[in-house]
Amino acid sequence: MVSGRFSRRLPARLTPRIVSSPRVSARRKLWVAPRPPSLGDLAAAFCLASLVLVVGCLMYVNVKGYLGSGSLVAGLTGDADVCDIFDGRWVPDSSYPLYNSSECPFAERGFNCLANGRKDMDYLKWRWKPWRCDVPKFNVQDVLERLRGKRVVFVGDSMSRTQWESLICMLMTGVQDPNTVYEVDGKHISKTIRFLGVRFQTFNLSIEFFRSVFLVQQSLPPRHGPKRVRTTLKLDKMDDMSRKWVDSDVLIFNSGHWWTPSKLFDMGCYFQVGGALKLGMSVDSAFTIALNTWASWVETMVDTNRTHVFFRTFEPSHWSDSNQKVCNLTQHPLAEAKANDRTEFSEIIVEVVERMKVPVTVLNVTPMGAYRSDAHVGTWSHPSTVTDCSHWCLPGVPDAWNELVFSYLLVKGEFPHAGKKWDKDQ
């Protein structure tokens, strides 16, 4: 399905607030003067007005110095009439990419398009620019210091693993000794492994990935079920690994790419609620139930006073045919957003999060990706016989997702440290 419906505004809680300059206001009082003001009165009034003006200027300078020049993203919440950081365009920027995948031991070979034979480098030189504000530039030294002693957890499918790899590679550019960064169990990255954890020893920082493509529990079918039912998704039970996701400082979820008839029904996987099979249930209905199960789990199991929870929306693909066999990439981003965006999934995510009783931030990355028909793996995969118009090259689009996450966390001052503030001009 091709859709360009990205001008529709998201609910208020998904849009960031633009920081405007502080204003100094004075309330006027009425005086009954028994005599005309003297020269001394006028001098005193002038001094008072000058003092107010000086104080106001100092306040402005301090706020400006803290945030940097221009309009900045202060968070992903606010009123609907302020900057929506997901409503923007990709602009050329020669300072990108932020890292070299061939120099990052945690970048999966299948996503390293340059190493797999891609010759053009134009797709690396783009930065996401919201229409009404700027995303702060990623300052790796500052981010590492602010994340000292933290635990960042990604949960989801291979798209989540891509974002996990992206963040690790971004952070490794600020590490002096690469040998102090290692996978905690000595594992090599693979598509099927359920847990990967990378530790930045110098910073006591863990960046972890849990593979949970549905978020809910996969199980054997009930006894005496139809022969076509080989496995079930228990929509009312969370993945049995979910207990390991808590006690994190940043928790980022995604799900959606496995919620298709070809990866469910064609593989003999059907839905189950309680002890009952739901053979006629649609994928959208099942996804909604699963997301509500996830929401209840977050509300009851996650300490959101400590943990910042995000849910990333569906990442668009740019297949040239409905059978996902033909992948014709462009050289530059599209002028209009056109992609298979699974808009219904993003809408379900938004609706579920809106009803939650605890703070959760939706990362609506769907519009961003819809422009980037140039940035998929395409034929530059590993092995080369696999064509891929769903996943992204690294470096690439997932780097922008991480920039948005940390513009939210760091510009808001969620993880402060004694160093200088993180701003877009560094």
C-alpha positions as CSV (number, residue, x, y, z in Angstrom):
1,M,0.0,0.0,0.0
2,V,1.3,3.3,-1.0
3,S,0.4,6.3,1.2
4,G,1.4,9.9,1.5
5,R,-0.8,10.7,4.5
6,F,1.8,12.2,6.6
7,S,0.5,15.8,6.9
8,R,-2.1,14.6,9.4
9,R,-1.1,15.9,12.8
10,L,-0.6,13.4,15.6
11,P,-2.1,13.8,19.0
12,A,-0.8,16.5,21.2
13,R,1.3,14.2,23.4
14,L,3.4,13.2,20.4
15,T,4.6,16.7,19.4
16,P,7.6,18.4,20.9
17,R,7.6,21.8,22.5
18,I,9.6,24.6,20.9
19,V,11.5,26.6,23.5
20,S,10.8,30.3,23.0
21,S,12.5,33.2,24.5
22,P,11.3,34.2,28.0
23,R,9.3,37.3,28.3
24,V,9.3,39.8,31.1
25,S,5.9,41.3,31.8
26,A,5.0,44.0,34.3
27,R,1.6,44.6,35.8
28,R,0.6,48.2,35.8
29,K,-0.8,49.6,39.0
30,L,-3.0,52.8,39.2
31,W,-1.8,55.5,41.5
32,V,-3.7,58.5,42.8
33,A,-0.9,61.0,42.9
34,P,-1.4,64.0,45.2
35,R,1.3,65.9,43.2
36,P,3.1,65.7,39.9
37,P,6.2,63.4,39.9
38,S,9.4,65.1,40.9
39,L,12.7,64.7,39.1
40,G,13.8,62.2,41.8
41,D,10.7,60.1,41.2
42,L,11.4,60.0,37.5
43,A,15.0,59.0,38.1
44,A,14.0,56.2,40.4
45,A,11.4,55.0,37.9
46,F,14.1,55.0,35.2
47,C,16.5,53.0,37.4
48,L,13.8,50.5,38.2
49,A,12.9,50.0,34.5
50,S,16.6,49.7,33.6
51,L,17.0,47.0,36.3
52,V,14.1,45.1,35.0
53,L,15.5,45.3,31.4
54,V,18.9,44.1,32.5
55,V,17.5,41.2,34.5
56,G,15.3,40.2,31.5
57,C,18.3,40.3,29.2
58,L,20.4,38.2,31.5
59,M,17.6,35.6,31.7
60,Y,17.4,35.5,27.9
61,V,21.1,35.1,27.5
62,N,21.3,32.3,30.1
63,V,18.4,30.4,28.5
64,K,19.9,31.0,25.0
65,G,23.3,29.8,26.2
66,Y,21.8,26.6,27.7
67,L,19.8,25.6,24.6
68,G,21.9,27.0,21.8
69,S,20.6,29.3,19.1
70,G,17.4,28.8,17.2
71,S,14.4,26.7,18.0
72,L,15.2,23.4,19.7
73,V,13.5,20.2,20.6
74,A,12.7,20.4,24.3
75,G,10.8,17.1,24.4
76,L,8.3,15.0,22.5
77,T,5.3,16.3,24.4
78,G,3.4,19.6,24.2
79,D,0.7,21.4,22.4
80,A,-0.5,20.5,18.9
81,D,0.5,23.9,17.4
82,V,4.2,23.6,18.2
83,C,7.0,21.8,16.4
84,D,6.3,18.2,15.4
85,I,9.8,16.8,15.0
86,F,8.5,14.0,12.8
87,D,7.1,16.4,10.3
88,G,10.0,17.6,8.2
89,R,12.4,16.7,5.4
90,W,15.8,15.3,4.7
91,V,18.5,17.9,4.0
92,P,22.0,17.4,2.6
93,D,24.7,17.5,5.3
94,S,28.3,16.9,4.5
95,S,29.1,16.2,8.2
96,Y,27.4,12.9,7.9
97,P,27.7,9.9,8.4
98,L,28.3,9.8,12.1
99,Y,30.5,6.6,11.9
100,N,32.0,4.1,9.6
101,S,30.4,0.6,9.8
102,S,33.6,-1.1,8.7
103,E,35.3,0.3,11.8
104,C,32.5,-0.8,14.1
105,P,32.7,-4.5,15.2
106,F,29.0,-4.5,16.1
107,A,27.6,-3.4,12.7
108,E,26.1,-6.4,11.1
109,R,27.6,-7.3,7.7
110,G,24.2,-7.5,6.2
111,F,23.5,-3.8,6.9
112,N,27.0,-2.6,5.8
113,C,26.1,-1.6,2.3
114,L,29.4,0.0,1.4
115,A,31.3,-3.2,2.4
116,N,28.8,-5.2,0.4
117,G,29.6,-3.3,-2.8
118,R,27.5,-0.2,-2.9
119,K,29.5,2.4,-4.8
120,D,27.6,5.7,-4.3
121,M,27.8,7.4,-1.0
122,D,25.0,10.0,-1.5
123,Y,22.6,8.2,0.8
124,L,25.0,8.8,3.7
125,K,24.9,12.6,3.5
126,W,21.4,13.4,4.7
127,R,20.1,14.8,8.0
128,W,16.6,14.9,9.3
129,K,15.3,18.5,9.6
130,P,11.9,19.2,11.1
131,W,10.1,22.1,9.5
132,R,9.8,24.3,12.6
133,C,12.8,23.3,14.8
134,D,16.2,21.7,14.8
135,V,17.3,18.4,16.2
136,P,20.5,18.9,18.3
137,K,23.6,17.5,16.9
138,F,24.8,14.3,18.4
139,N,27.7,15.0,20.7
140,V,29.2,11.6,21.5
141,Q,31.4,12.6,24.4
142,D,28.5,14.3,26.2
143,V,26.1,11.4,25.5
144,L,28.6,8.9,26.9
145,E,29.1,11.0,30.1
146,R,25.3,11.3,30.6
147,L,24.8,7.6,30.1
148,R,27.5,6.7,32.6
149,G,26.2,3.9,34.8
150,K,23.0,3.5,32.7
151,R,21.2,0.6,31.0
152,V,19.6,1.1,27.6
153,V,17.3,-1.8,26.4
154,F,15.9,-2.4,22.9
155,V,13.0,-4.9,22.5
156,G,11.5,-6.0,19.2
157,D,12.4,-7.4,15.8
158,S,15.3,-7.0,13.4
159,M,14.5,-3.3,13.0
160,S,15.1,-2.9,16.7
161,R,18.4,-4.8,16.3
162,T,19.4,-2.3,13.6
163,Q,18.7,0.6,15.9
164,W,20.7,-1.1,18.7
165,E,23.7,-1.6,16.4
166,S,23.4,2.0,15.2
167,L,23.6,3.4,18.7
168,I,26.5,1.2,19.6
169,C,28.4,2.4,16.5
170,M,27.6,6.0,17.2
171,L,28.9,5.7,20.8
172,M,32.0,3.8,19.9
173,T,33.3,6.9,18.0
174,G,33.8,8.5,21.4
175,V,35.7,5.6,23.0
176,Q,39.5,5.7,23.2
177,D,40.1,2.0,23.6
178,P,37.7,-0.2,21.5
179,N,38.8,-3.2,23.5
180,T,36.8,-1.8,26.5
181,V,33.6,-2.3,24.5
182,Y,32.5,-6.0,24.2
183,E,29.5,-8.3,24.0
184,V,28.9,-9.6,27.5
185,D,28.7,-13.3,26.5
186,G,31.2,-13.2,23.7
187,K,28.4,-13.8,21.1
188,H,28.5,-12.9,17.5
189,I,25.5,-11.0,16.2
190,S,22.9,-13.2,14.4
191,K,19.4,-12.9,13.3
192,T,17.9,-15.5,15.7
193,I,19.8,-14.9,18.9
194,R,17.4,-13.8,21.6
195,F,19.7,-11.6,23.7
196,L,22.7,-9.5,22.9
197,G,24.3,-7.1,25.4
198,V,27.2,-4.8,24.7
199,R,29.1,-3.2,27.7
200,F,31.0,0.0,27.6
201,Q,33.4,-0.8,30.4
202,T,34.9,2.7,30.9
203,F,31.4,4.2,31.3
204,N,29.7,1.3,33.1
205,L,27.1,1.4,30.4
206,S,25.1,-1.5,28.9
207,I,23.3,-1.4,25.6
208,E,21.1,-4.5,25.2
209,F,18.8,-6.0,22.6
210,F,16.1,-8.6,23.3
211,R,14.5,-10.3,20.2
212,S,10.8,-10.4,20.7
213,V,9.1,-9.9,17.4
214,F,5.6,-10.1,18.7
215,L,6.2,-8.9,22.3
216,V,3.6,-11.5,23.5
217,Q,4.2,-15.2,24.1
218,Q,4.6,-17.8,21.4
219,S,3.4,-21.2,22.5
220,L,2.4,-24.7,21.4
221,P,-1.2,-25.0,20.3
222,P,-3.9,-26.3,22.7
223,R,-4.5,-30.0,22.6
224,H,-7.0,-31.3,20.0
225,G,-6.7,-28.1,18.0
226,P,-6.9,-28.1,14.2
227,K,-3.9,-29.7,12.4
228,R,-3.1,-26.4,10.6
229,V,-2.4,-24.8,14.0
230,R,1.3,-25.4,14.7
231,T,1.9,-22.6,17.1
232,T,-0.1,-19.8,18.8
233,L,0.4,-16.3,19.9
234,K,-1.0,-15.9,23.4
235,L,-2.2,-12.3,23.0
236,D,-3.0,-11.9,26.7
237,K,0.5,-13.0,28.0
238,M,3.8,-11.1,27.6
239,D,6.9,-12.7,26.2
240,D,8.5,-14.9,28.9
241,M,11.7,-12.8,28.7
242,S,9.8,-9.6,29.7
243,R,11.0,-9.8,33.3
244,K,14.5,-9.0,32.0
245,W,13.4,-5.8,30.4
246,V,12.6,-4.0,33.6
247,D,15.2,-2.0,35.7
248,S,16.4,-0.2,32.7
249,D,16.9,3.5,32.2
250,V,15.8,3.7,28.6
251,L,13.4,1.1,27.2
252,I,12.6,1.2,23.4
253,F,10.1,-1.1,21.8
254,N,9.0,-1.9,18.3
255,S,6.8,-4.5,16.7
256,G,4.9,-4.9,13.4
257,H,6.9,-6.5,10.6
258,W,6.0,-10.0,11.7
259,W,2.4,-9.2,12.0
260,T,1.5,-10.4,8.5
261,P,-0.5,-13.3,7.2
262,S,2.6,-14.7,5.5
263,K,4.5,-14.8,8.7
264,L,1.6,-16.0,10.8
265,F,-1.2,-18.0,9.1
266,D,1.0,-19.3,6.3
267,M,3.4,-20.6,9.0
268,G,0.7,-22.3,11.0
269,C,0.6,-19.6,13.7
270,Y,-2.8,-18.5,15.0
271,F,-4.0,-16.4,17.9
272,Q,-5.1,-17.5,21.3
273,V,-6.7,-15.6,24.2
274,G,-6.9,-17.5,27.4
275,G,-7.4,-21.2,26.5
276,A,-9.4,-20.4,23.3
277,L,-8.1,-20.3,19.8
278,K,-9.2,-17.3,17.7
279,L,-9.0,-18.7,14.2
280,G,-11.1,-16.0,12.6
281,M,-9.4,-13.0,14.3
282,S,-7.8,-10.4,12.0
283,V,-4.2,-9.4,12.3
284,D,-5.1,-5.8,13.2
285,S,-7.4,-7.0,16.0
286,A,-4.8,-9.3,17.4
287,F,-2.2,-6.6,17.2
288,T,-4.5,-4.3,19.2
289,I,-5.0,-6.9,21.9
290,A,-1.3,-7.6,22.1
291,L,-0.5,-3.9,22.4
292,N,-3.0,-3.6,25.2
293,T,-1.3,-6.5,27.0
294,W,2.0,-4.7,26.6
295,A,0.5,-1.4,27.9
296,S,-0.8,-3.2,31.0
297,W,2.6,-4.8,31.6
298,V,4.3,-1.4,31.4
299,E,1.8,0.2,33.8
300,T,2.3,-2.6,36.4
301,M,5.9,-3.7,36.0
302,V,8.0,-0.7,34.9
303,D,9.0,2.1,37.2
304,T,8.5,5.0,34.8
305,N,9.9,7.4,37.4
306,R,13.3,5.8,36.5
307,T,12.7,4.2,33.1
308,H,11.9,6.3,30.0
309,V,9.7,4.1,27.7
310,F,9.5,4.6,24.0
311,F,7.5,2.8,21.3
312,R,8.7,3.2,17.7
313,T,6.1,3.1,14.9
314,F,6.3,1.0,11.8
315,E,9.3,1.5,9.5
316,P,8.2,1.9,5.8
317,S,9.4,-0.3,3.0
318,H,9.9,0.5,-0.7
319,W,9.3,-2.8,-2.5
320,S,8.6,-2.3,-6.2
321,D,6.1,-5.2,-6.3
322,S,3.5,-6.7,-3.9
323,N,5.4,-10.0,-3.7
324,Q,8.5,-8.3,-2.2
325,K,10.8,-9.6,-4.9
326,V,11.7,-6.4,-6.8
327,C,13.7,-3.6,-5.1
328,N,14.5,-0.6,-7.2
329,L,16.2,2.0,-5.1
330,T,16.5,5.7,-5.9
331,Q,19.7,7.7,-5.7
332,H,18.2,10.4,-3.5
333,P,15.3,10.7,-1.0
334,L,11.9,11.1,-2.6
335,A,10.4,14.5,-2.9
336,E,7.1,13.1,-1.5
337,A,6.6,10.4,1.1
338,K,5.6,7.2,-0.7
339,A,6.0,3.8,0.9
340,N,4.3,0.8,2.3
341,D,3.8,2.4,5.7
342,R,1.2,0.1,7.4
343,T,-0.5,3.3,8.7
344,E,-3.0,1.2,10.6
345,F,-0.3,-0.2,12.9
346,S,1.0,3.3,13.8
347,E,-2.6,4.4,14.6
348,I,-3.1,1.4,16.9
349,I,0.1,2.2,18.7
350,V,-0.9,5.9,19.2
351,E,-4.4,4.9,20.4
352,V,-3.1,2.4,22.9
353,V,-0.4,4.8,24.3
354,E,-3.0,7.6,24.6
355,R,-5.0,5.5,27.0
356,M,-2.1,4.5,29.2
357,K,-1.8,5.8,32.8
358,V,2.0,6.2,32.7
359,P,4.2,8.3,30.5
360,V,5.2,6.6,27.2
361,T,6.7,8.4,24.2
362,V,5.7,7.3,20.7
363,L,8.6,7.7,18.1
364,N,6.6,8.3,15.0
365,V,9.4,7.5,12.5
366,T,7.0,6.3,9.8
367,P,7.0,9.7,7.9
368,M,10.8,10.0,8.1
369,G,11.4,6.6,6.5
370,A,8.8,7.1,3.7
371,Y,11.1,9.5,1.9
372,R,14.1,7.3,2.0
373,S,13.8,4.9,-0.9
374,D,17.5,5.5,-1.4
375,A,18.7,4.1,1.9
376,H,17.5,0.5,2.0
377,V,19.9,-2.5,1.8
378,G,18.6,-3.4,-1.6
379,T,21.0,-5.7,-3.5
380,W,23.9,-4.7,-1.2
381,S,23.1,-7.4,1.3
382,H,25.0,-10.3,2.7
383,P,24.7,-12.8,1.2
384,S,24.2,-10.9,-2.1
385,T,21.5,-13.2,-3.3
386,V,19.1,-11.7,-0.8
387,T,17.3,-8.5,-1.9
388,D,16.0,-6.2,0.9
389,C,13.8,-3.2,0.5
390,S,12.7,-3.2,4.2
391,H,15.9,-2.9,6.3
392,W,18.2,0.1,6.2
393,C,21.9,0.5,5.5
394,L,24.1,1.4,8.3
395,P,25.1,4.2,8.7
396,G,21.7,5.5,7.7
397,V,18.1,6.1,8.8
398,P,18.3,4.4,12.2
399,D,20.9,6.9,13.3
400,A,18.3,9.6,13.0
401,W,16.0,7.6,15.3
402,N,18.7,7.6,17.9
403,E,19.3,11.3,17.5
404,L,15.7,12.0,18.2
405,V,15.7,9.8,21.3
406,F,18.6,11.5,22.8
407,S,17.5,15.0,21.8
408,Y,14.5,14.2,24.0
409,L,16.4,12.7,26.9
410,L,19.4,15.0,27.0
411,V,18.0,18.4,26.0
412,K,15.4,17.9,28.7
413,G,18.2,17.3,31.1
414,E,17.0,13.8,32.1
415,F,20.6,12.5,32.4
416,P,22.6,15.5,33.7
417,H,26.3,15.6,34.3
418,A,28.8,18.2,35.4
419,G,30.0,19.0,31.9
420,K,28.7,21.6,29.5
421,K,25.2,21.3,28.1
422,W,24.3,19.4,24.9
423,D,23.3,21.8,22.2
424,K,23.0,21.8,18.4
425,D,26.0,24.1,17.8
426,Q,28.6,21.8,19.4
